[in-house]
Amino acid sequence: MKPLGPTDAMFLWLEHRRQPMHVGGLQLYTPPPGAGPDFIQELVESFRKHTEACSPFNLRPQFKLGHWFWEEDEEFELDYHLRHSALPRPGRIRELLALVSRLHGTLMDRSRPLWELHVIEGLADGRLAVYVKVHHALFDGVAATRMLQSSLSEDPDERKPPVWAQEPRRRAAKASVPAAARKLMQPLFDAVRMGKDLVPGIGSGLWEIVRSAHANPADAQPFHAPATMFNVRISGSRRFAAQSYSIQRLKKLGKRRGATLNDVSLAICAGALRKYLLAHDALPDKPLIAMVPVSIRGEGEEGGNQVSMILANLATHIDDPAQRLAVIMQSTAQAKQRIAKMSKLQQMAQAAAMATPLGATMLTGQAGKHPIFNVVISNVPGPRQPLYLNGLLLQETYPISIPFDYAALNITLNGCCDHLGFGYTACRRSVPGLQRMLDYTQESLEELEAV
């Protein structure tokens, strides 16, 4: 058995019926020219031949001696994890999103490995949809994206095993210390290294909470977010909405303003949030604060969670979209500057320290009155070149993330070649009319372009 790290185990501790802690991804594929009516069925049958799963797809969680461990599932059953569905007529994107919303709202069975792959046909335009669902204890967003890409190919004629049947990549062992000695001394090395990095990181995170407000109005701090309709206890039902835009279009807008693609994306989301709250007569006088996860995963590092975070001022109280973007740029620059000189462990420790009061405020209900942040907005890099799934061309990809108590809306972005997908995941009851966010996103982008 392998023990879970503290961050990975946290997602199992936090999970309950109203708050599933899994993430998902929705991909849309175009069949190759000349594909027959049985092409998708044959694809699924080829997948079903791979009845054995490799790590971590064969691991299930076990709670023993007060801690969570991964153990191999000796009774792995592929038919439970691989599912083939069809949409009702007329097979619009609307029906697809409704199905994915229902699938994403159900808890995963902890007696089995925590993943599902749904092959969905019946789209009116002939495309194939694949919805993948994995527990956040198993993968963070970047690791999940890399995992899915490993099952795809740049060659449309290549046929690769499905993702669960691929052997994990092995990292080369370091040769500086003999293997036996390194194995014996590694716990000591890890303890010394972690202690050296964790203490400054925790101190920095606590300082973020207690330090006085900065003179710069763009500064974002924990507990300085206003109470909003998003910061309430949530139900277990989910709603998902998604839309994509040309990356070149967004980069062109950023170039005009000296802004990064991430800053432009945050500004578009901020404009959409402002319009949504105005429509519900619920826009606060203070600006919304977004928690923005930052991946600190190194090249070749697989599985688990390796993320830090920054807080960004979304300037939703400002009507002018150009001024709003300028404040966002200042806010993210300040936040990134504060963590730039930290090691990976320091950044993770700082993020954990900043979020530590969240549990207590959720239990007491104070998280609704004094939230640490209002929404989560993350950007997960995607493939930059065309990829194929056994001949099917990947056209669009959308991330589906985790709303939780007092953060009822999550916005996650995912790139795919020359497009950036905006995925909105929300509690169905707490965030009514989520599909309107797509209209507001389009309007927000057009307003930025018109300035």
TIVEX-183961 format. One record per residue (C-alpha): x, y, z; residue number from 0. Coordinates in pm, whole numbers. Last residue first. Example, Ala and Ser with C-alpha at 12.3 -4.5 7.8 and 13.67 -1.06 7.14 Angstrom:
REM residues 2
<site xx="1367" yy="-106" zz="714" num="1"/>
<site xx="1230" yy="-450" zz="780" num="0"/>
//
This chain:
REM residues 451
<site xx="-1242" yy="4968" zz="-2606" num="450"/>
<site xx="-1422" yy="4753" zz="-2863" num="449"/>
<site xx="-1213" yy="4439" zz="-2806" num="448"/>
<site xx="-1277" yy="4448" zz="-2432" num="447"/>
<site xx="-1649" yy="4491" zz="-2494" num="446"/>
<site xx="-1652" yy="4197" zz="-2737" num="445"/>
<site xx="-1489" yy="3971" zz="-2480" num="444"/>
<site xx="-1739" yy="4069" zz="-2210" num="443"/>
<site xx="-2034" yy="4016" zz="-2447" num="442"/>
<site xx="-1917" yy="3663" zz="-2534" num="441"/>
<site xx="-1866" yy="3580" zz="-2166" num="440"/>
<site xx="-2207" yy="3725" zz="-2081" num="439"/>
<site xx="-2375" yy="3502" zz="-2337" num="438"/>
<site xx="-2194" yy="3197" zz="-2199" num="437"/>
<site xx="-2278" yy="3298" zz="-1842" num="436"/>
<site xx="-2644" yy="3280" zz="-1942" num="435"/>
<site xx="-2606" yy="2901" zz="-1941" num="434"/>
<site xx="-2575" yy="2918" zz="-1561" num="433"/>
<site xx="-2940" yy="3014" zz="-1526" num="432"/>
<site xx="-2948" yy="2958" zz="-1152" num="431"/>
<site xx="-2625" yy="2950" zz="-948" num="430"/>
<site xx="-2719" yy="2820" zz="-601" num="429"/>
<site xx="-2958" yy="2546" zz="-716" num="428"/>
<site xx="-2753" yy="2396" zz="-1000" num="427"/>
<site xx="-2428" yy="2412" zz="-806" num="426"/>
<site xx="-2176" yy="2527" zz="-1062" num="425"/>
<site xx="-1927" yy="2424" zz="-1329" num="424"/>
<site xx="-1837" yy="2679" zz="-1600" num="423"/>
<site xx="-1588" yy="2563" zz="-1864" num="422"/>
<site xx="-1419" yy="2817" zz="-2092" num="421"/>
<site xx="-1233" yy="2647" zz="-2379" num="420"/>
<site xx="-933" yy="2811" zz="-2542" num="419"/>
<site xx="-880" yy="2746" zz="-2913" num="418"/>
<site xx="-577" yy="2716" zz="-3144" num="417"/>
<site xx="-459" yy="2370" zz="-3039" num="416"/>
<site xx="-680" yy="2283" zz="-2740" num="415"/>
<site xx="-651" yy="2510" zz="-2437" num="414"/>
<site xx="-838" yy="2452" zz="-2111" num="413"/>
<site xx="-1009" yy="2706" zz="-1887" num="412"/>
<site xx="-1175" yy="2633" zz="-1553" num="411"/>
<site xx="-1445" yy="2842" zz="-1387" num="410"/>
<site xx="-1585" yy="2715" zz="-1056" num="409"/>
<site xx="-1909" yy="2843" zz="-903" num="408"/>
<site xx="-2067" yy="2747" zz="-569" num="407"/>
<site xx="-1771" yy="2852" zz="-355" num="406"/>
<site xx="-1927" yy="2864" zz="-6" num="405"/>
<site xx="-1958" yy="2484" zz="4" num="404"/>
<site xx="-1784" yy="2331" zz="-296" num="403"/>
<site xx="-1785" yy="2361" zz="-673" num="402"/>
<site xx="-1537" yy="2122" zz="-835" num="401"/>
<site xx="-1424" yy="2111" zz="-1199" num="400"/>
<site xx="-1527" yy="2029" zz="-1553" num="399"/>
<site xx="-1259" yy="2102" zz="-1814" num="398"/>
<site xx="-1353" yy="2148" zz="-2182" num="397"/>
<site xx="-1183" yy="2004" zz="-2491" num="396"/>
<site xx="-1263" yy="2071" zz="-2855" num="395"/>
<site xx="-1155" yy="1926" zz="-3189" num="394"/>
<site xx="-971" yy="1602" zz="-3115" num="393"/>
<site xx="-952" yy="1419" zz="-3450" num="392"/>
<site xx="-1068" yy="1056" zz="-3445" num="391"/>
<site xx="-817" yy="813" zz="-3598" num="390"/>
<site xx="-747" yy="602" zz="-3290" num="389"/>
<site xx="-784" yy="910" zz="-3069" num="388"/>
<site xx="-606" yy="1183" zz="-3264" num="387"/>
<site xx="-414" yy="1496" zz="-3171" num="386"/>
<site xx="-362" yy="1826" zz="-3354" num="385"/>
<site xx="-83" yy="2035" zz="-3194" num="384"/>
<site xx="-80" yy="2269" zz="-2896" num="383"/>
<site xx="-230" yy="2025" zz="-2646" num="382"/>
<site xx="-376" yy="2175" zz="-2328" num="381"/>
<site xx="-264" yy="2407" zz="-2052" num="380"/>
<site xx="-500" yy="2423" zz="-1750" num="379"/>
<site xx="-624" yy="2770" zz="-1656" num="378"/>
<site xx="-797" yy="2810" zz="-1320" num="377"/>
<site xx="-1065" yy="3042" zz="-1187" num="376"/>
<site xx="-1207" yy="2965" zz="-840" num="375"/>
<site xx="-1476" yy="3201" zz="-711" num="374"/>
<site xx="-1545" yy="3429" zz="-414" num="373"/>
<site xx="-1231" yy="3426" zz="-200" num="372"/>
<site xx="-1149" yy="3392" zz="171" num="371"/>
<site xx="-1521" yy="3441" zz="234" num="370"/>
<site xx="-1642" yy="3664" zz="520" num="369"/>
<site xx="-2021" yy="3636" zz="544" num="368"/>
<site xx="-2066" yy="3302" zz="368" num="367"/>
<site xx="-1747" yy="3157" zz="512" num="366"/>
<site xx="-1874" yy="3257" zz="858" num="365"/>
<site xx="-2107" yy="2958" zz="856" num="364"/>
<site xx="-1938" yy="2812" zz="1166" num="363"/>
<site xx="-1825" yy="2489" zz="998" num="362"/>
<site xx="-1726" yy="2670" zz="678" num="361"/>
<site xx="-1529" yy="2934" zz="871" num="360"/>
<site xx="-1336" yy="2661" zz="1055" num="359"/>
<site xx="-1251" yy="2474" zz="737" num="358"/>
<site xx="-1148" yy="2789" zz="549" num="357"/>
<site xx="-904" yy="2901" zz="820" num="356"/>
<site xx="-632" yy="2675" zz="672" num="355"/>
<site xx="-658" yy="2817" zz="317" num="354"/>
<site xx="-376" yy="3070" zz="354" num="353"/>
<site xx="-163" yy="2814" zz="536" num="352"/>
<site xx="-217" yy="2553" zz="263" num="351"/>
<site xx="-126" yy="2802" zz="-12" num="350"/>
<site xx="191" yy="2903" zz="174" num="349"/>
<site xx="288" yy="2539" zz="229" num="348"/>
<site xx="244" yy="2462" zz="-142" num="347"/>
<site xx="454" yy="2764" zz="-238" num="346"/>
<site xx="723" yy="2674" zz="16" num="345"/>
<site xx="729" yy="2317" zz="-110" num="344"/>
<site xx="780" yy="2431" zz="-470" num="343"/>
<site xx="1058" yy="2673" zz="-371" num="342"/>
<site xx="979" yy="3041" zz="-323" num="341"/>
<site xx="1142" yy="3327" zz="-514" num="340"/>
<site xx="846" yy="3393" zz="-746" num="339"/>
<site xx="581" yy="3365" zz="-473" num="338"/>
<site xx="538" yy="3735" zz="-390" num="337"/>
<site xx="607" yy="3848" zz="-747" num="336"/>
<site xx="325" yy="3627" zz="-873" num="335"/>
<site xx="78" yy="3799" zz="-640" num="334"/>
<site xx="191" yy="4150" zz="-736" num="333"/>
<site xx="175" yy="4073" zz="-1108" num="332"/>
<site xx="-169" yy="3913" zz="-1065" num="331"/>
<site xx="-308" yy="4226" zz="-898" num="330"/>
<site xx="-153" yy="4477" zz="-1138" num="329"/>
<site xx="-286" yy="4288" zz="-1442" num="328"/>
<site xx="-630" yy="4259" zz="-1283" num="327"/>
<site xx="-635" yy="4634" zz="-1217" num="326"/>
<site xx="-547" yy="4707" zz="-1581" num="325"/>
<site xx="-813" yy="4466" zz="-1708" num="324"/>
<site xx="-1082" yy="4644" zz="-1505" num="323"/>
<site xx="-964" yy="4981" zz="-1634" num="322"/>
<site xx="-1005" yy="4854" zz="-1989" num="321"/>
<site xx="-1347" yy="4700" zz="-1913" num="320"/>
<site xx="-1491" yy="5027" zz="-1771" num="319"/>
<site xx="-1763" yy="4947" zz="-1516" num="318"/>
<site xx="-1535" yy="4889" zz="-1218" num="317"/>
<site xx="-1685" yy="4700" zz="-920" num="316"/>
<site xx="-1589" yy="4370" zz="-1081" num="315"/>
<site xx="-1221" yy="4455" zz="-1027" num="314"/>
<site xx="-1124" yy="4084" zz="-1047" num="313"/>
<site xx="-860" yy="4111" zz="-771" num="312"/>
<site xx="-654" yy="3793" zz="-796" num="311"/>
<site xx="-547" yy="3555" zz="-520" num="310"/>
<site xx="-259" yy="3316" zz="-586" num="309"/>
<site xx="-238" yy="2941" zz="-556" num="308"/>
<site xx="-6" yy="2643" zz="-521" num="307"/>
<site xx="-41" yy="2312" zz="-696" num="306"/>
<site xx="125" yy="1972" zz="-704" num="305"/>
<site xx="-151" yy="1715" zz="-665" num="304"/>
<site xx="-103" yy="1344" zz="-733" num="303"/>
<site xx="-8" yy="1185" zz="-1062" num="302"/>
<site xx="293" yy="1231" zz="-1291" num="301"/>
<site xx="615" yy="1431" zz="-1282" num="300"/>
<site xx="782" yy="1424" zz="-1626" num="299"/>
<site xx="827" yy="1799" zz="-1648" num="298"/>
<site xx="783" yy="1961" zz="-1308" num="297"/>
<site xx="448" yy="2034" zz="-1145" num="296"/>
<site xx="421" yy="2376" zz="-982" num="295"/>
<site xx="72" yy="2443" zz="-1118" num="294"/>
<site xx="-84" yy="2769" zz="-1001" num="293"/>
<site xx="-445" yy="2768" zz="-879" num="292"/>
<site xx="-622" yy="3107" zz="-910" num="291"/>
<site xx="-851" yy="3198" zz="-620" num="290"/>
<site xx="-1064" yy="3485" zz="-743" num="289"/>
<site xx="-1159" yy="3795" zz="-544" num="288"/>
<site xx="-1474" yy="3991" zz="-631" num="287"/>
<site xx="-1445" yy="4367" zz="-613" num="286"/>
<site xx="-1630" yy="4562" zz="-340" num="285"/>
<site xx="-1965" yy="4731" zz="-409" num="284"/>
<site xx="-2138" yy="4395" zz="-440" num="283"/>
<site xx="-2332" yy="4292" zz="-756" num="282"/>
<site xx="-2650" yy="4104" zz="-656" num="281"/>
<site xx="-2930" yy="4251" zz="-866" num="280"/>
<site xx="-2954" yy="3912" zz="-1041" num="279"/>
<site xx="-2875" yy="4061" zz="-1384" num="278"/>
<site xx="-2603" yy="4271" zz="-1218" num="277"/>
<site xx="-2449" yy="3953" zz="-1076" num="276"/>
<site xx="-2438" yy="3789" zz="-1420" num="275"/>
<site xx="-2298" yy="4100" zz="-1587" num="274"/>
<site xx="-2019" yy="4134" zz="-1328" num="273"/>
<site xx="-1938" yy="3764" zz="-1355" num="272"/>
<site xx="-1908" yy="3791" zz="-1734" num="271"/>
<site xx="-1679" yy="4093" zz="-1707" num="270"/>
<site xx="-1461" yy="3915" zz="-1453" num="269"/>
<site xx="-1442" yy="3604" zz="-1672" num="268"/>
<site xx="-1324" yy="3814" zz="-1967" num="267"/>
<site xx="-1073" yy="3993" zz="-1742" num="266"/>
<site xx="-941" yy="3661" zz="-1609" num="265"/>
<site xx="-893" yy="3535" zz="-1964" num="264"/>
<site xx="-710" yy="3856" zz="-2062" num="263"/>
<site xx="-482" yy="3819" zz="-1760" num="262"/>
<site xx="-411" yy="3455" zz="-1843" num="261"/>
<site xx="-328" yy="3542" zz="-2205" num="260"/>
<site xx="-79" yy="3798" zz="-2078" num="259"/>
<site xx="-147" yy="4170" zz="-2096" num="258"/>
<site xx="41" yy="4449" zz="-2274" num="257"/>
<site xx="-294" yy="4603" zz="-2370" num="256"/>
<site xx="-281" yy="4567" zz="-2750" num="255"/>
<site xx="-91" yy="4242" zz="-2711" num="254"/>
<site xx="-362" yy="4105" zz="-2484" num="253"/>
<site xx="-635" yy="4160" zz="-2744" num="252"/>
<site xx="-425" yy="3991" zz="-3010" num="251"/>
<site xx="-360" yy="3706" zz="-2767" num="250"/>
<site xx="-735" yy="3660" zz="-2716" num="249"/>
<site xx="-808" yy="3644" zz="-3088" num="248"/>
<site xx="-508" yy="3417" zz="-3141" num="247"/>
<site xx="-645" yy="3183" zz="-2876" num="246"/>
<site xx="-970" yy="3152" zz="-3072" num="245"/>
<site xx="-1266" yy="3108" zz="-2841" num="244"/>
<site xx="-1445" yy="2814" zz="-2676" num="243"/>
<site xx="-1775" yy="2767" zz="-2491" num="242"/>
<site xx="-1894" yy="2559" zz="-2197" num="241"/>
<site xx="-2181" yy="2514" zz="-1953" num="240"/>
<site xx="-2212" yy="2264" zz="-1668" num="239"/>
<site xx="-2482" yy="2237" zz="-1401" num="238"/>
<site xx="-2449" yy="2024" zz="-1090" num="237"/>
<site xx="-2675" yy="1873" zz="-824" num="236"/>
<site xx="-2533" yy="1792" zz="-478" num="235"/>
<site xx="-2655" yy="2112" zz="-312" num="234"/>
<site xx="-2442" yy="2406" zz="-205" num="233"/>
<site xx="-2382" yy="2612" zz="108" num="232"/>
<site xx="-2337" yy="2978" zz="12" num="231"/>
<site xx="-2062" yy="3200" zz="-126" num="230"/>
<site xx="-2177" yy="3228" zz="-487" num="229"/>
<site xx="-2459" yy="3472" zz="-401" num="228"/>
<site xx="-2190" yy="3712" zz="-281" num="227"/>
<site xx="-2017" yy="3818" zz="44" num="226"/>
<site xx="-1727" yy="4050" zz="-33" num="225"/>
<site xx="-1366" yy="3927" zz="-60" num="224"/>
<site xx="-1111" yy="4073" zz="184" num="223"/>
<site xx="-1093" yy="3744" zz="376" num="222"/>
<site xx="-763" yy="3645" zz="209" num="221"/>
<site xx="-584" yy="3933" zz="36" num="220"/>
<site xx="-591" yy="4094" zz="-310" num="219"/>
<site xx="-401" yy="4414" zz="-393" num="218"/>
<site xx="-533" yy="4613" zz="-689" num="217"/>
<site xx="-616" yy="4912" zz="-467" num="216"/>
<site xx="-242" yy="4962" zz="-397" num="215"/>
<site xx="-204" yy="5094" zz="-44" num="214"/>
<site xx="-181" yy="4739" zz="82" num="213"/>
<site xx="-422" yy="4620" zz="346" num="212"/>
<site xx="-252" yy="4524" zz="671" num="211"/>
<site xx="-92" yy="4181" zz="703" num="210"/>
<site xx="-288" yy="3917" zz="892" num="209"/>
<site xx="-392" yy="3670" zz="622" num="208"/>
<site xx="-95" yy="3707" zz="388" num="207"/>
<site xx="134" yy="3676" zz="691" num="206"/>
<site xx="-17" yy="3334" zz="763" num="205"/>
<site xx="76" yy="3218" zz="413" num="204"/>
<site xx="428" yy="3357" zz="438" num="203"/>
<site xx="485" yy="3185" zz="772" num="202"/>
<site xx="359" yy="2857" zz="631" num="201"/>
<site xx="600" yy="2886" zz="339" num="200"/>
<site xx="893" yy="2982" zz="562" num="199"/>
<site xx="826" yy="2677" zz="786" num="198"/>
<site xx="760" yy="2434" zz="501" num="197"/>
<site xx="1088" yy="2479" zz="314" num="196"/>
<site xx="1351" yy="2389" zz="574" num="195"/>
<site xx="1120" yy="2135" zz="735" num="194"/>
<site xx="1056" yy="1970" zz="399" num="193"/>
<site xx="1425" yy="1941" zz="317" num="192"/>
<site xx="1521" yy="1800" zz="657" num="191"/>
<site xx="1232" yy="1551" zz="658" num="190"/>
<site xx="1295" yy="1445" zz="298" num="189"/>
<site xx="1666" yy="1383" zz="356" num="188"/>
<site xx="1588" yy="1180" zz="669" num="187"/>
<site xx="1324" yy="975" zz="486" num="186"/>
<site xx="1570" yy="923" zz="195" num="185"/>
<site xx="1852" yy="782" zz="408" num="184"/>
<site xx="1773" yy="412" zz="376" num="183"/>
<site xx="1669" yy="431" zz="11" num="182"/>
<site xx="1969" yy="649" zz="-78" num="181"/>
<site xx="2206" yy="402" zz="85" num="180"/>
<site xx="2061" yy="112" zz="-114" num="179"/>
<site xx="2064" yy="304" zz="-444" num="178"/>
<site xx="2421" yy="433" zz="-416" num="177"/>
<site xx="2420" yy="816" zz="-409" num="176"/>
<site xx="2485" yy="1049" zz="-709" num="175"/>
<site xx="2324" yy="815" zz="-961" num="174"/>
<site xx="1972" yy="957" zz="-963" num="173"/>
<site xx="1707" yy="713" zz="-1073" num="172"/>
<site xx="1543" yy="768" zz="-1414" num="171"/>
<site xx="1173" yy="847" zz="-1393" num="170"/>
<site xx="939" yy="570" zz="-1498" num="169"/>
<site xx="649" yy="647" zz="-1728" num="168"/>
<site xx="327" yy="474" zz="-1632" num="167"/>
<site xx="232" yy="167" zz="-1841" num="166"/>
<site xx="-70" yy="236" zz="-2057" num="165"/>
<site xx="-384" yy="27" zz="-2006" num="164"/>
<site xx="-589" yy="290" zz="-1823" num="163"/>
<site xx="-533" yy="544" zz="-2104" num="162"/>
<site xx="-656" yy="328" zz="-2385" num="161"/>
<site xx="-391" yy="139" zz="-2584" num="160"/>
<site xx="-264" yy="325" zz="-2890" num="159"/>
<site xx="-360" yy="293" zz="-3257" num="158"/>
<site xx="-159" yy="514" zz="-3492" num="157"/>
<site xx="-311" yy="609" zz="-3827" num="156"/>
<site xx="-410" yy="965" zz="-3726" num="155"/>
<site xx="-49" yy="1033" zz="-3616" num="154"/>
<site xx="-18" yy="1308" zz="-3353" num="153"/>
<site xx="-134" yy="1051" zz="-3099" num="152"/>
<site xx="-371" yy="1034" zz="-2803" num="151"/>
<site xx="-361" yy="817" zz="-2489" num="150"/>
<site xx="-81" yy="1026" zz="-2338" num="149"/>
<site xx="-296" yy="1336" zz="-2387" num="148"/>
<site xx="-541" yy="1206" zz="-2128" num="147"/>
<site xx="-269" yy="1165" zz="-1865" num="146"/>
<site xx="-122" yy="1507" zz="-1941" num="145"/>
<site xx="-464" yy="1663" zz="-1886" num="144"/>
<site xx="-516" yy="1471" zz="-1562" num="143"/>
<site xx="-172" yy="1576" zz="-1434" num="142"/>
<site xx="-247" yy="1942" zz="-1511" num="141"/>
<site xx="-587" yy="1930" zz="-1341" num="140"/>
<site xx="-474" yy="1748" zz="-1026" num="139"/>
<site xx="-483" yy="1370" zz="-1024" num="138"/>
<site xx="-572" yy="1081" zz="-791" num="137"/>
<site xx="-706" yy="1272" zz="-490" num="136"/>
<site xx="-893" yy="1493" zz="-739" num="135"/>
<site xx="-1103" yy="1191" zz="-836" num="134"/>
<site xx="-1125" yy="1119" zz="-1206" num="133"/>
<site xx="-1413" yy="1161" zz="-1457" num="132"/>
<site xx="-1366" yy="1139" zz="-1833" num="131"/>
<site xx="-1640" yy="1245" zz="-2074" num="130"/>
<site xx="-1584" yy="1148" zz="-2437" num="129"/>
<site xx="-1802" yy="1296" zz="-2710" num="128"/>
<site xx="-1815" yy="1169" zz="-3070" num="127"/>
<site xx="-1909" yy="1388" zz="-3364" num="126"/>
<site xx="-2182" yy="1311" zz="-3615" num="125"/>
<site xx="-2331" yy="1662" zz="-3625" num="124"/>
<site xx="-2650" yy="1547" zz="-3450" num="123"/>
<site xx="-2458" yy="1406" zz="-3154" num="122"/>
<site xx="-2569" yy="1047" zz="-3090" num="121"/>
<site xx="-2251" yy="908" zz="-2934" num="120"/>
<site xx="-2111" yy="925" zz="-2581" num="119"/>
<site xx="-1807" yy="727" zz="-2464" num="118"/>
<site xx="-1794" yy="764" zz="-2085" num="117"/>
<site xx="-1467" yy="703" zz="-1896" num="116"/>
<site xx="-1484" yy="661" zz="-1518" num="115"/>
<site xx="-1223" yy="697" zz="-1242" num="114"/>
<site xx="-1177" yy="639" zz="-870" num="113"/>
<site xx="-1057" yy="279" zz="-851" num="112"/>
<site xx="-1329" yy="78" zz="-675" num="111"/>
<site xx="-1461" yy="52" zz="-317" num="110"/>
<site xx="-1464" yy="432" zz="-313" num="109"/>
<site xx="-1761" yy="445" zz="-552" num="108"/>
<site xx="-1768" yy="791" zz="-711" num="107"/>
<site xx="-2030" yy="1048" zz="-614" num="106"/>
<site xx="-2278" yy="1172" zz="-874" num="105"/>
<site xx="-2303" yy="1536" zz="-989" num="104"/>
<site xx="-2066" yy="1500" zz="-1286" num="103"/>
<site xx="-2287" yy="1244" zz="-1457" num="102"/>
<site xx="-2591" yy="1470" zz="-1431" num="101"/>
<site xx="-2406" yy="1773" zz="-1573" num="100"/>
<site xx="-2257" yy="1556" zz="-1848" num="99"/>
<site xx="-2606" yy="1453" zz="-1958" num="98"/>
<site xx="-2734" yy="1813" zz="-1962" num="97"/>
<site xx="-2422" yy="1927" zz="-2150" num="96"/>
<site xx="-2481" yy="1664" zz="-2419" num="95"/>
<site xx="-2850" yy="1749" zz="-2454" num="94"/>
<site xx="-2767" yy="2119" zz="-2506" num="93"/>
<site xx="-2487" yy="2029" zz="-2748" num="92"/>
<site xx="-2769" yy="1895" zz="-2966" num="91"/>
<site xx="-2859" yy="1530" zz="-3011" num="90"/>
<site xx="-3213" yy="1577" zz="-3146" num="89"/>
<site xx="-3277" yy="1325" zz="-3004" num="88"/>
<site xx="-3159" yy="1150" zz="-2690" num="87"/>
<site xx="-2784" yy="1111" zz="-2647" num="86"/>
<site xx="-2610" yy="772" zz="-2658" num="85"/>
<site xx="-2403" yy="597" zz="-2392" num="84"/>
<site xx="-2104" yy="360" zz="-2362" num="83"/>
<site xx="-1939" yy="317" zz="-2022" num="82"/>
<site xx="-1585" yy="212" zz="-1927" num="81"/>
<site xx="-1536" yy="212" zz="-1546" num="80"/>
<site xx="-1783" yy="-55" zz="-1439" num="79"/>
<site xx="-1719" yy="-267" zz="-1748" num="78"/>
<site xx="-1347" yy="-272" zz="-1661" num="77"/>
<site xx="-1390" yy="-471" zz="-1339" num="76"/>
<site xx="-1086" yy="-474" zz="-1108" num="75"/>
<site xx="-1124" yy="-745" zz="-843" num="74"/>
<site xx="-771" yy="-729" zz="-695" num="73"/>
<site xx="-800" yy="-352" zz="-660" num="72"/>
<site xx="-447" yy="-241" zz="-573" num="71"/>
<site xx="-411" yy="-29" zz="-261" num="70"/>
<site xx="-379" yy="346" zz="-217" num="69"/>
<site xx="-365" yy="461" zz="145" num="68"/>
<site xx="-560" yy="707" zz="360" num="67"/>
<site xx="-466" yy="760" zz="724" num="66"/>
<site xx="-604" yy="699" zz="1073" num="65"/>
<site xx="-465" yy="349" zz="1108" num="64"/>
<site xx="-633" yy="238" zz="786" num="63"/>
<site xx="-855" yy="408" zz="527" num="62"/>
<site xx="-833" yy="243" zz="186" num="61"/>
<site xx="-847" yy="421" zz="-151" num="60"/>
<site xx="-858" yy="225" zz="-478" num="59"/>
<site xx="-574" yy="164" zz="-723" num="58"/>
<site xx="-600" yy="-4" zz="-1064" num="57"/>
<site xx="-603" yy="322" zz="-1262" num="56"/>
<site xx="-288" yy="442" zz="-1085" num="55"/>
<site xx="-126" yy="214" zz="-1195" num="54"/>
<site xx="-208" yy="-12" zz="-1489" num="53"/>
<site xx="-550" yy="-157" zz="-1564" num="52"/>
<site xx="-621" yy="-502" zz="-1708" num="51"/>
<site xx="-928" yy="-560" zz="-1925" num="50"/>
<site xx="-786" yy="-405" zz="-2241" num="49"/>
<site xx="-1016" yy="-584" zz="-2488" num="48"/>
<site xx="-1296" yy="-346" zz="-2393" num="47"/>
<site xx="-1118" yy="-58" zz="-2567" num="46"/>
<site xx="-1132" yy="-237" zz="-2903" num="45"/>
<site xx="-1503" yy="-293" zz="-2844" num="44"/>
<site xx="-1550" yy="79" zz="-2780" num="43"/>
<site xx="-1377" yy="170" zz="-3106" num="42"/>
<site xx="-1579" yy="-91" zz="-3296" num="41"/>
<site xx="-1900" yy="62" zz="-3162" num="40"/>
<site xx="-1776" yy="406" zz="-3266" num="39"/>
<site xx="-1700" yy="295" zz="-3623" num="38"/>
<site xx="-2019" yy="94" zz="-3670" num="37"/>
<site xx="-2191" yy="348" zz="-3897" num="36"/>
<site xx="-1885" yy="365" zz="-4123" num="35"/>
<site xx="-1598" yy="613" zz="-4109" num="34"/>
<site xx="-1526" yy="738" zz="-4460" num="33"/>
<site xx="-1341" yy="1047" zz="-4350" num="32"/>
<site xx="-1215" yy="1012" zz="-3990" num="31"/>
<site xx="-1454" yy="1068" zz="-3698" num="30"/>
<site xx="-1456" yy="1415" zz="-3539" num="29"/>
<site xx="-1390" yy="1423" zz="-3164" num="28"/>
<site xx="-1532" yy="1632" zz="-2878" num="27"/>
<site xx="-1365" yy="1611" zz="-2538" num="26"/>
<site xx="-1526" yy="1668" zz="-2197" num="25"/>
<site xx="-1301" yy="1657" zz="-1892" num="24"/>
<site xx="-1375" yy="1582" zz="-1532" num="23"/>
<site xx="-1277" yy="1662" zz="-1176" num="22"/>
<site xx="-1374" yy="1474" zz="-861" num="21"/>
<site xx="-1437" yy="1601" zz="-510" num="20"/>
<site xx="-1811" yy="1543" zz="-472" num="19"/>
<site xx="-1959" yy="1805" zz="-237" num="18"/>
<site xx="-2328" yy="1755" zz="-163" num="17"/>
<site xx="-2276" yy="1385" zz="-93" num="16"/>
<site xx="-1954" yy="1429" zz="104" num="15"/>
<site xx="-1587" yy="1487" zz="19" num="14"/>
<site xx="-1354" yy="1700" zz="230" num="13"/>
<site xx="-1156" yy="1409" zz="378" num="12"/>
<site xx="-1108" yy="1247" zz="38" num="11"/>
<site xx="-983" yy="1571" zz="-120" num="10"/>
<site xx="-751" yy="1630" zz="178" num="9"/>
<site xx="-584" yy="1292" zz="117" num="8"/>
<site xx="-423" yy="1425" zz="-202" num="7"/>
<site xx="-293" yy="1738" zz="-29" num="6"/>
<site xx="-157" yy="1545" zz="270" num="5"/>
<site xx="19" yy="1281" zz="53" num="4"/>
<site xx="-153" yy="948" zz="13" num="3"/>
<site xx="11" yy="640" zz="163" num="2"/>
<site xx="110" yy="356" zz="-72" num="1"/>
<site xx="0" yy="0" zz="0" num="0"/>
//
